[in-house]
Amino acid sequence: MIIFKKFTFDSAHSLPFVPDGHKCKEVHGHTYKLTVFIEGELDEKLGWVMDFKELKDVVKPLINKIDHKYLNDIEGLENPTCEVIAKWLWDRIKPGVPLLKKIQLDETPTSGAVYEG
């Protein structure tokens, strides 16, 4: 079974390696929407795959590190594209959530990245 939990955060960034004149080279912000997918067996006794609170306990501290921050100043996010942010999140969530299946990071309502490790 696959379950999911959604999180949101607001951050600013700029993309330092895009050509001059590209609008994303300038500082701008997004309301990101993160969906974390967990895959595992349904525990017949408990009735769940994973306790959503346990998932939140791993993810929320990471969100707090990037919410209302300038992402370029965070180690590992010096070039904070949606893809780089998704991988950065995965690398920090996976050790605490072995059942992590994939993450989806929406940068805008119509653009985002899916990362499966």
Secondary structure, DSSP 8 states (H G I E B T S, - for coil): -EEEEEEEEEEEE--TTS-TT-GGGS-EEEEEEEEEEEE---BTTTTBSS-HHHHHHHHHHHHHHHTTSBGGGSTT-SS--HHHHHHHHHHHHGGG-TTEEEEEEEEETTEEEEE--
